[in-house]
Amino acid sequence: MFFRSLCCAAVALLAGCATAPHAPAARPATPATLLLVSLDGFRADYLDRGLSPTLSALADQGVRAKAMKPSFPSLTFPNHYTLVTGRYPDDHGIVDNSMFDPALGRFSLGNRKAVGDARWWNEAEPIWVTAQKQGLRAATLFWPGSEAAIHGVRPDHWRPYDGDMPYDARVDKVLSWLDLPAAQRPQLLTLYFEAVDTAGHYYGPDAPQTNAAIGQVDAALARLVAGLKQRGLYDRIDLIVVADHGMAQTPPDQRIFLDDLIVPGHATVVSTGAISGIIPAPGHEAEVANALLRPHPHMQCWKKSDIPAHLHYGHNARVPPLFCLAQTGWLITSNTRSMLHHGKPIWGEHGFDNDDPAMRALFLAHGPDFRRHVVVPEFPNVDVYPLMTHLLHIVPERNDGDYRPVEEMLVPAAR
C-alpha cells in the first residue's frame, strides 16, 4: 500500500508507474488545489436535518460518506491532528485535549504557550509540513498544531487561533490567500469553524441553538462557495469538509465523582469529561488502582496496558497509568470541579467510545478529482490523510491510514 502511494505521488516526475494498478497516464501532472474545512462537532446525521442547504448541495454534487468514524478518544485536538497526520492519537502524541508530559508539563487547549510549543506535536508530521518539504505551499486558519513550528516548519500562511474572528472574515482570509500571485498561492489550505461544537456543549445535540449553529456554519460555507465561483475556482478546487467527532447528550444528573472513589491528594487527575486519566501519587498506586478498577455502573477503568485493543490507545507515554471511560451520556468529574464549558453547564459532550454512533463525524467532498452524486460507506478518519497526499501528489509520511477504502471516491483519472 505504501509503495502504491509512493509511486503515485511521483507521477509528476515520472512518465508512468507500471506496477501500480491504476497507473494514471491521464492524471494531471499538477495537482488541484486542496481546501480542507473542519466543522467542529458536526455529527454525521446533522446533515439529514435539512438545515444546511449548502452542505447538502456539495454532498449531492460530489461525494458523501454515510459517516466517518473518529479516532479514540473522540476529542477535538486528537482528531484534528489525526486528520492531518493519518495517525491514531496514541501514535501522534496528542492523546487528549488535556495532557501531562514529565518533560513538558501540562497541556490544554487554552494554554497558548503549550499549544505553540512544537515539542508537543513533533511525534508526527502534519500534511502542511510534508507538502512544504516537497515544494508546495500551505496556508492554515486555526487548525490545531498550525501555531507551532513542527519539525522547524510553519505553514507559509497562518494565523493564531482567534475564536472571536467572524466567520465571514475567516472565509475572506482563505479567499485572499487564493488571490495571491501564483508564486505565493498555496496548494493546500485549511479552514475551521467551531460554532456547532460550542452549541452542542452548551445546549445538547438536539437543541434549537445547535440547529441554529448548523445554519451558521452552512452560511459560512455558502460564502466560501460563492467566493470560489466568483473566481472561477469552484470546479477547479478539491474541497473536503470534515468534522472531528459527533456529540452526545449529557444531562447534569449524569455525573461520576472521582473524589467519591479515591482520596483527594492521593492521585493527580490529568483530565475529566468523557474520559479521565489518573496518575496515582507515590505510595498510593495500589490503593488508587483498586478503587478505580473495580466495577462501576457508568464507567470502565483500566491500567493503560489493558485498554482494549480496538481503541488503538494506551502505548503512548502521555497516556496516564490509569484510564477511565464513561458510558456515553455520563461525565467523569469531582465535587471540587464544575463541569462547565466556557463557564456554562455541559449539556453535550464527546470523547466517548468511537464505536458509538453519536460520535460519528461528517465527511463530504467536491471537486474535479471527486465523483459526483456518490454516497460511500463509513470509513475511519485515518484514511483522510492518504487521500489528501494522493490528491496533492506528495509522498506520505508513515501513517495508520489506508488509501483503498477512499479510492472509489475519485474519478478514474485521479486514482
Kinemage of the C-alpha trace (Angstrom):
@kinemage 1
@onewidth
@group {chain A} dominant
@subgroup {mainchain}
@vectorlist {calphas} color= white
{ca met a 1} P 0.000 0.000 0.000
{ca phe a 2} L 2.788 2.397 0.863
{ca phe a 3} L 4.574 1.510 -2.375
{ca arg a 4} L 1.494 2.350 -4.401
{ca ser a 5} L 1.151 5.718 -2.644
{ca leu a 6} L 4.852 6.415 -3.173
{ca cys a 7} L 4.634 5.519 -6.823
{ca cys a 8} L 1.549 7.597 -7.492
{ca ala a 9} L 2.995 10.559 -5.615
{ca ala a 10} L 5.898 10.542 -8.055
{ca val a 11} L 3.700 10.762 -11.160
{ca ala a 12} L 4.587 14.402 -11.648
{ca leu a 13} L 8.232 13.394 -12.026
{ca leu a 14} L 7.997 10.051 -13.812
{ca ala a 15} L 6.419 9.162 -17.111
{ca gly a 16} L 4.383 6.385 -15.555
{ca cys a 17} L 4.159 3.739 -12.854
{ca ala a 18} L 3.667 0.367 -14.446
{ca thr a 19} L 3.422 -1.587 -11.211
{ca ala a 20} L 0.528 0.491 -9.845
{ca pro a 21} L -2.917 -0.980 -10.637
{ca his a 22} L -4.256 2.440 -11.592
{ca ala a 23} L -1.133 3.943 -13.182
{ca pro a 24} L -2.693 7.233 -14.305
{ca ala a 25} L -1.376 8.125 -17.741
{ca ala a 26} L -4.215 10.679 -17.912
{ca arg a 27} L -3.716 12.010 -14.396
{ca pro a 28} L -2.780 15.722 -14.378
{ca ala a 29} L 0.903 16.358 -13.680
{ca thr a 30} L -0.068 19.281 -11.447
{ca pro a 31} L -2.462 18.550 -8.572
{ca ala a 32} L -5.594 20.543 -7.988
{ca thr a 33} L -5.625 22.924 -5.034
{ca leu a 34} L -6.937 21.195 -1.887
{ca leu a 35} L -9.044 23.003 0.717
{ca leu a 36} L -9.778 21.105 3.943
{ca val a 37} L -12.609 22.544 6.059
{ca ser a 38} L -13.408 21.430 9.617
{ca leu a 39} L -16.861 21.871 11.123
{ca asp a 40} L -16.052 21.028 14.735
{ca gly a 41} L -18.637 18.754 16.334
{ca phe a 42} L -20.774 18.338 13.199
{ca arg a 43} L -22.262 14.906 13.795
{ca ala a 44} L -22.811 12.850 10.648
{ca asp a 45} L -26.600 12.801 10.941
{ca tyr a 46} L -26.864 16.587 11.335
{ca leu a 47} L -26.747 16.759 7.541
{ca asp a 48} L -30.110 14.971 7.438
{ca arg a 49} L -31.892 17.696 9.422
{ca gly a 50} L -32.475 19.815 6.316
{ca leu a 51} L -30.821 22.860 7.896
{ca ser a 52} L -27.671 23.045 5.749
{ca pro a 53} L -28.568 23.527 2.065
{ca thr a 54} L -25.026 24.418 1.026
{ca leu a 55} L -23.558 21.288 2.577
{ca ser a 56} L -26.372 19.183 1.134
{ca ala a 57} L -25.711 20.603 -2.339
{ca leu a 58} L -21.981 19.874 -2.034
{ca ala a 59} L -22.776 16.346 -0.921
{ca asp a 60} L -25.251 15.814 -3.762
{ca gln a 61} L -22.899 17.219 -6.389
{ca gly a 62} L -19.909 15.315 -5.013
{ca val a 63} L -19.202 12.555 -2.501
{ca arg a 64} L -20.723 11.973 0.904
{ca ala a 65} L -19.766 9.268 3.373
{ca lys a 66} L -22.568 7.687 5.350
{ca ala a 67} L -20.381 8.623 8.313
{ca met a 68} L -16.749 8.961 9.260
{ca lys a 69} L -15.511 7.174 12.369
{ca pro a 70} L -13.308 9.356 14.572
{ca ser a 71} L -10.240 8.021 16.298
{ca phe a 72} L -10.278 7.424 20.027
{ca pro a 73} L -10.585 9.484 22.118
{ca ser a 74} L -13.223 11.301 20.087
{ca leu a 75} L -11.917 14.724 21.129
{ca thr a 76} L -11.035 17.881 19.198
{ca phe a 77} L -7.244 18.165 19.275
{ca pro a 78} L -6.512 14.427 18.971
{ca asn a 79} L -8.778 14.032 15.939
{ca his a 80} L -7.753 17.204 14.167
{ca tyr a 81} L -4.161 16.036 14.357
{ca thr a 82} L -5.185 12.557 13.193
{ca leu a 83} L -6.856 14.043 10.114
{ca val a 84} L -3.645 15.805 9.033
{ca thr a 85} L -1.197 13.037 10.008
{ca gly a 86} L -3.159 9.855 9.340
{ca arg a 87} L -2.033 8.502 12.698
{ca tyr a 88} L -4.046 7.460 15.734
{ca pro a 89} L -3.723 9.812 18.737
{ca asp a 90} L -1.738 7.160 20.591
{ca asp a 91} L 0.685 7.255 17.669
{ca his a 92} L 0.950 11.011 17.009
{ca gly a 93} L 1.166 12.031 20.675
{ca ile a 94} L -1.826 14.366 21.082
{ca val a 95} L -3.630 11.806 23.223
{ca asp a 96} L -6.147 14.150 24.887
{ca asn a 97} L -7.242 17.769 24.990
{ca ser a 98} L -5.541 17.897 28.403
{ca met a 99} L -2.261 16.038 28.891
{ca phe a 100} L 0.737 15.720 31.151
{ca asp a 101} L 4.268 15.056 29.947
{ca pro a 102} L 7.054 14.635 32.537
{ca ala a 103} L 9.434 16.739 30.429
{ca leu a 104} L 6.978 19.364 29.180
{ca gly a 105} L 4.437 19.713 31.991
{ca arg a 106} L 0.747 20.266 31.299
{ca phe a 107} L -1.032 20.789 28.011
{ca ser a 108} L -4.560 22.074 27.481
{ca leu a 109} L -6.489 23.757 24.686
{ca gly a 110} L -6.425 27.103 26.481
{ca asn a 111} L -2.699 27.002 27.302
{ca arg a 112} L -1.406 29.171 24.478
{ca lys a 113} L 2.240 28.564 25.355
{ca ala a 114} L 1.822 24.796 25.229
{ca val a 115} L -0.269 24.887 22.045
{ca gly a 116} L 2.531 26.783 20.310
{ca asp a 117} L 5.305 24.514 21.623
{ca ala a 118} L 6.414 22.203 18.809
{ca arg a 119} L 7.677 19.598 21.258
{ca trp a 120} L 4.080 18.531 21.918
{ca trp a 121} L 3.480 17.995 18.192
{ca asn a 122} L 6.799 16.618 16.941
{ca glu a 123} L 5.908 12.933 17.300
{ca ala a 124} L 4.253 13.207 13.878
{ca glu a 125} L 4.441 15.454 10.826
{ca pro a 126} L 1.254 17.198 9.628
{ca ile a 127} L 0.456 17.327 5.962
{ca trp a 128} L 1.269 21.031 5.586
{ca val a 129} L 4.863 20.375 6.690
{ca thr a 130} L 5.192 17.401 4.344
{ca ala a 131} L 3.697 19.415 1.474
{ca gln a 132} L 6.084 22.302 2.010
{ca lys a 133} L 9.090 19.980 2.227
{ca gln a 134} L 8.074 18.633 -1.178
{ca gly a 135} L 7.784 22.020 -2.849
{ca leu a 136} L 4.152 23.010 -2.288
{ca arg a 137} L 2.825 25.988 -0.357
{ca ala a 138} L 0.367 25.732 2.528
{ca ala a 139} L -1.984 28.002 4.482
{ca thr a 140} L -3.839 27.128 7.684
{ca leu a 141} L -6.542 29.014 9.512
{ca phe a 142} L -6.864 27.779 13.113
{ca trp a 143} L -6.024 24.095 12.632
{ca pro a 144} L -4.674 22.504 15.841
{ca gly a 145} L -0.909 22.277 15.538
{ca ser a 146} L -0.550 25.069 12.994
{ca glu a 147} L 0.671 27.585 15.578
{ca ala a 148} L 3.826 25.551 16.288
{ca ala a 149} L 6.961 25.217 14.169
{ca ile a 150} L 6.622 21.445 13.868
{ca his a 151} L 9.962 19.936 12.865
{ca gly a 152} L 11.053 23.546 12.467
{ca val a 153} L 8.420 24.337 9.828
{ca arg a 154} L 5.362 26.600 9.993
{ca pro a 155} L 2.742 26.943 7.254
{ca asp a 156} L 3.576 29.591 4.664
{ca his a 157} L 0.461 31.458 5.804
{ca trp a 158} L -1.195 31.003 9.199
{ca arg a 159} L -2.989 32.874 11.950
{ca pro a 160} L -3.063 32.228 15.723
{ca tyr a 161} L -6.436 30.966 16.862
{ca asp a 162} L -8.987 33.715 17.469
{ca gly a 163} L -12.417 32.409 18.399
{ca asp a 164} L -13.858 35.906 18.027
{ca met a 165} L -12.890 36.200 14.362
{ca pro a 166} L -16.192 36.440 12.432
{ca tyr a 167} L -16.912 33.599 10.061
{ca asp a 168} L -17.196 35.930 7.066
{ca ala a 169} L -13.705 37.211 7.868
{ca arg a 170} L -12.366 33.659 8.079
{ca val a 171} L -13.779 32.815 4.668
{ca asp a 172} L -12.468 36.063 3.194
{ca lys a 173} L -8.979 35.386 4.588
{ca val a 174} L -8.857 31.989 2.865
{ca leu a 175} L -10.134 33.535 -0.369
{ca ser a 176} L -7.456 36.237 -0.101
{ca trp a 177} L -4.796 33.522 0.042
{ca leu a 178} L -6.246 32.088 -3.166
{ca asp a 179} L -5.981 35.573 -4.715
{ca leu a 180} L -2.213 35.697 -4.189
{ca pro a 181} L 0.149 35.651 -7.180
{ca ala a 182} L 0.891 32.154 -8.436
{ca ala a 183} L 4.355 32.083 -6.840
{ca gln a 184} L 2.824 32.666 -3.384
{ca arg a 185} L -0.550 30.945 -3.738
{ca pro a 186} L -0.998 27.868 -1.508
{ca gln a 187} L -1.934 24.496 -2.969
{ca leu a 188} L -3.102 23.234 0.450
{ca leu a 189} L -5.386 25.269 2.708
{ca thr a 190} L -7.340 24.585 5.899
{ca leu a 191} L -10.288 26.409 7.445
{ca tyr a 192} L -12.009 25.883 10.798
{ca phe a 193} L -15.422 26.673 12.348
{ca glu a 194} L -16.363 25.788 15.932
{ca ala a 195} L -19.982 27.008 16.316
{ca val a 196} L -21.697 23.604 16.102
{ca asp a 197} L -19.411 22.089 18.727
{ca thr a 198} L -19.870 25.042 21.086
{ca ala a 199} L -23.663 24.959 20.807
{ca gly a 200} L -23.668 21.188 21.271
{ca his a 201} L -21.747 21.563 24.528
{ca tyr a 202} L -23.888 24.405 25.844
{ca tyr a 203} L -27.310 23.093 24.865
{ca gly a 204} L -27.027 19.478 23.685
{ca pro a 205} L -27.091 17.971 20.184
{ca asp a 206} L -30.868 18.241 19.728
{ca ala a 207} L -31.344 21.815 20.936
{ca pro a 208} L -32.665 24.663 18.751
{ca gln a 209} L -29.407 26.535 19.392
{ca thr a 210} L -27.437 23.667 17.882
{ca asn a 211} L -29.697 23.693 14.851
{ca ala a 212} L -29.057 27.436 14.559
{ca ala a 213} L -25.311 26.802 14.664
{ca ile a 214} L -25.686 24.278 11.840
{ca gly a 215} L -27.276 27.071 9.816
{ca gln a 216} L -24.485 29.463 10.803
{ca val a 217} L -21.676 27.278 9.515
{ca asp a 218} L -23.675 26.441 6.403
{ca ala a 219} L -23.959 30.164 5.685
{ca ala a 220} L -20.186 30.447 6.004
{ca leu a 221} L -19.798 27.592 3.509
{ca ala a 222} L -22.236 29.381 1.177
{ca arg a 223} L -19.991 32.455 1.278
{ca leu a 224} L -16.986 30.261 0.528
{ca val a 225} L -18.708 28.580 -2.411
{ca ala a 226} L -19.834 31.937 -3.796
{ca gly a 227} L -16.296 33.281 -3.497
{ca leu a 228} L -14.868 30.255 -5.286
{ca lys a 229} L -17.428 30.544 -8.078
{ca gln a 230} L -16.715 34.256 -8.458
{ca arg a 231} L -13.042 33.407 -9.003
{ca gly a 232} L -13.765 30.542 -11.372
{ca leu a 233} L -12.337 28.084 -8.841
{ca tyr a 234} L -15.386 26.131 -7.704
{ca asp a 235} L -14.835 23.288 -10.175
{ca arg a 236} L -11.041 23.536 -10.014
{ca ile a 237} L -10.502 23.066 -6.265
{ca asp a 238} L -10.826 19.810 -4.350
{ca leu a 239} L -12.916 20.729 -1.303
{ca ile a 240} L -13.079 18.281 1.621
{ca val a 241} L -15.428 19.091 4.515
{ca val a 242} L -15.000 17.063 7.696
{ca ala a 243} L -15.870 17.019 11.372
{ca asp a 244} L -13.619 15.793 14.138
{ca his a 245} L -16.319 13.957 16.131
{ca gly a 246} L -20.026 13.890 16.953
{ca met a 247} L -21.907 14.841 20.130
{ca ala a 248} L -23.978 13.093 22.822
{ca gln a 249} L -26.495 14.463 25.319
{ca thr a 250} L -25.057 14.671 28.878
{ca pro a 251} L -27.782 15.656 31.379
{ca pro a 252} L -26.394 17.342 34.530
{ca asp a 253} L -27.588 14.485 36.757
{ca gln a 254} L -25.346 12.008 34.918
{ca arg a 255} L -22.020 12.606 36.631
{ca ile a 256} L -19.388 10.287 38.158
{ca phe a 257} L -17.442 11.890 41.025
{ca leu a 258} L -13.870 10.668 41.322
{ca asp a 259} L -13.447 12.043 44.828
{ca asp a 260} L -16.201 9.679 45.970
{ca leu a 261} L -13.916 6.840 44.837
{ca ile a 262} L -10.366 7.966 45.582
{ca val a 263} L -8.947 10.156 48.354
{ca pro a 264} L -8.177 13.690 47.130
{ca gly a 265} L -4.433 14.189 47.120
{ca his a 266} L -3.709 10.511 46.574
{ca ala a 267} L -3.770 10.960 42.782
{ca thr a 268} L -3.404 13.599 40.087
{ca val a 269} L -6.362 13.805 37.738
{ca val a 270} L -4.993 14.832 34.345
{ca ser a 271} L -8.306 15.148 32.526
{ca thr a 272} L -12.035 14.854 33.148
{ca gly a 273} L -15.110 14.528 30.965
{ca ala a 274} L -15.954 11.526 28.822
{ca ile a 275} L -12.519 10.172 29.669
{ca ser a 276} L -10.204 10.640 32.612
{ca gly a 277} L -6.517 9.946 33.036
{ca ile a 278} L -5.260 9.454 36.604
{ca ile a 279} L -1.708 9.371 37.972
{ca pro a 280} L -1.551 7.819 41.482
{ca ala a 281} L 0.638 9.620 43.993
{ca pro a 282} L 3.768 7.721 45.076
{ca gly a 283} L 2.870 5.141 47.681
{ca his a 284} L -0.820 5.122 46.727
{ca glu a 285} L -0.620 3.170 43.455
{ca ala a 286} L -2.350 0.013 44.717
{ca glu a 287} L -4.987 1.934 46.671
{ca val a 288} L -5.997 4.123 43.731
{ca ala a 289} L -5.896 1.246 41.268
{ca asn a 290} L -8.097 -0.941 43.470
{ca ala a 291} L -10.654 1.841 43.843
{ca leu a 292} L -10.889 2.522 40.119
{ca leu a 293} L -10.517 -0.931 38.616
{ca arg a 294} L -13.467 -2.446 40.456
{ca pro a 295} L -16.804 -2.377 38.560
{ca his a 296} L -18.664 0.941 38.328
{ca pro a 297} L -22.166 1.267 36.886
{ca his a 298} L -21.415 4.036 34.367
{ca met a 299} L -17.631 3.933 33.943
{ca gln a 300} L -14.941 1.444 32.946
{ca cys a 301} L -11.332 1.897 34.097
{ca trp a 302} L -8.172 0.098 33.017
{ca lys a 303} L -4.472 0.096 33.569
{ca lys a 304} L -3.089 1.689 30.420
{ca ser a 305} L -1.605 -1.657 29.348
{ca asp a 306} L -5.092 -3.222 29.477
{ca ile a 307} L -7.020 -0.679 27.405
{ca pro a 308} L -8.967 -2.628 24.734
{ca ala a 309} L -7.028 -3.085 21.505
{ca his a 310} L -9.852 -1.777 19.290
{ca leu a 311} L -9.347 1.711 20.765
{ca his a 312} L -5.746 1.884 19.482
{ca tyr a 313} L -4.813 3.611 22.719
{ca gly a 314} L -2.548 3.139 25.712
{ca his a 315} L 1.012 2.819 24.425
{ca asn a 316} L 1.991 6.475 24.334
{ca ala a 317} L 3.931 7.790 27.325
{ca arg a 318} L 1.410 10.647 27.686
{ca val a 319} L -1.445 8.254 28.480
{ca pro a 320} L -1.598 8.147 32.318
{ca pro a 321} L -1.137 4.838 34.197
{ca leu a 322} L -4.875 4.581 34.933
{ca phe a 323} L -7.502 5.456 32.385
{ca cys a 324} L -11.300 5.669 32.690
{ca leu a 325} L -14.015 5.873 30.030
{ca ala a 326} L -17.542 6.976 30.876
{ca gln a 327} L -20.668 5.382 29.470
{ca thr a 328} L -21.988 7.559 26.670
{ca gly a 329} L -24.050 10.377 28.203
{ca trp a 330} L -22.150 10.365 31.519
{ca leu a 331} L -19.246 12.568 32.568
{ca ile a 332} L -16.359 11.943 34.941
{ca thr a 333} L -15.661 14.829 37.311
{ca ser a 334} L -15.210 15.592 41.008
{ca asn a 335} L -17.105 17.513 43.667
{ca thr a 336} L -14.437 20.210 43.515
{ca arg a 337} L -14.612 20.631 39.724
{ca ser a 338} L -17.549 22.236 37.980
{ca met a 339} L -18.305 20.511 34.693
{ca leu a 340} L -18.509 23.658 32.608
{ca his a 341} L -17.706 24.605 29.032
{ca his a 342} L -16.513 28.199 28.928
{ca gly a 343} L -18.438 28.885 32.140
{ca lys a 344} L -21.679 27.177 31.138
{ca pro a 345} L -23.067 23.764 32.192
{ca ile a 346} L -22.285 20.951 29.777
{ca trp a 347} L -25.401 19.518 28.121
{ca gly a 348} L -23.478 17.761 25.373
{ca glu a 349} L -20.082 16.083 25.182
{ca his a 350} L -17.844 13.883 23.053
{ca gly a 351} L -14.763 11.811 23.736
{ca phe a 352} L -16.761 8.620 24.262
{ca asp a 353} L -16.125 5.225 22.677
{ca asn a 354} L -15.685 5.911 18.969
{ca asp a 355} L -17.846 2.875 18.152
{ca asp a 356} L -20.870 4.797 19.433
{ca pro a 357} L -22.972 6.199 16.534
{ca ala a 358} L -23.305 9.508 18.419
{ca met a 359} L -19.567 10.083 17.879
{ca arg a 360} L -19.760 9.695 14.087
{ca ala a 361} L -18.483 12.671 12.093
{ca leu a 362} L -19.334 14.358 8.794
{ca phe a 363} L -17.357 13.751 5.606
{ca leu a 364} L -18.120 15.130 2.176
{ca ala a 365} L -16.015 16.160 -0.801
{ca his a 366} L -16.443 18.044 -4.050
{ca gly a 367} L -14.081 18.954 -6.850
{ca pro a 368} L -12.509 17.932 -10.136
{ca asp a 369} L -10.972 14.753 -8.691
{ca phe a 370} L -14.133 13.530 -6.959
{ca arg a 371} L -17.034 11.582 -8.399
{ca arg a 372} L -20.499 13.113 -8.436
{ca his a 373} L -23.717 12.011 -6.740
{ca val a 374} L -21.979 9.274 -4.734
{ca val a 375} L -22.548 8.003 -1.194
{ca val a 376} L -19.731 5.825 0.158
{ca pro a 377} L -19.692 3.552 3.209
{ca glu a 378} L -18.427 4.651 6.599
{ca phe a 379} L -14.649 4.715 6.940
{ca pro a 380} L -12.131 5.670 9.682
{ca asn a 381} L -10.728 9.183 9.717
{ca val a 382} L -7.110 7.983 9.499
{ca asp a 383} L -7.864 7.314 5.818
{ca val a 384} L -8.351 11.019 5.032
{ca tyr a 385} L -4.594 11.589 5.158
{ca pro a 386} L -3.590 9.129 2.403
{ca leu a 387} L -6.471 10.501 0.325
{ca met a 388} L -5.076 14.026 0.673
{ca thr a 389} L -1.456 13.100 -0.013
{ca his a 390} L -2.643 11.281 -3.128
{ca leu a 391} L -4.560 14.352 -4.309
{ca leu a 392} L -1.547 16.593 -3.678
{ca his a 393} L 0.852 14.169 -5.426
{ca ile a 394} L 3.141 14.085 -2.396
{ca val a 395} L 4.869 11.156 -0.723
{ca pro a 396} L 3.130 10.475 2.605
{ca glu a 397} L 4.817 10.100 5.945
{ca arg a 398} L 4.315 6.871 7.865
{ca asn a 399} L 0.646 6.671 8.823
{ca asp a 400} L -2.115 4.356 10.054
{ca gly a 401} L -4.467 5.063 7.163
{ca asp a 402} L -5.392 3.071 4.075
{ca tyr a 403} L -5.945 4.582 0.642
{ca arg a 404} L -8.037 1.665 -0.656
{ca pro a 405} L -11.328 2.470 1.180
{ca val a 406} L -11.326 6.056 -0.143
{ca glu a 407} L -10.009 5.423 -3.669
{ca glu a 408} L -13.506 4.803 -5.024
{ca met a 409} L -14.437 8.410 -4.190
{ca leu a 410} L -12.246 9.595 -7.044
{ca val a 411} L -12.860 9.796 -10.763
{ca pro a 412} L -10.828 7.134 -12.570
{ca ala a 413} L -8.252 9.586 -13.914
{ca ala a 414} L -7.470 10.745 -10.377
{ca arg a 415} L -6.943 7.283 -8.849
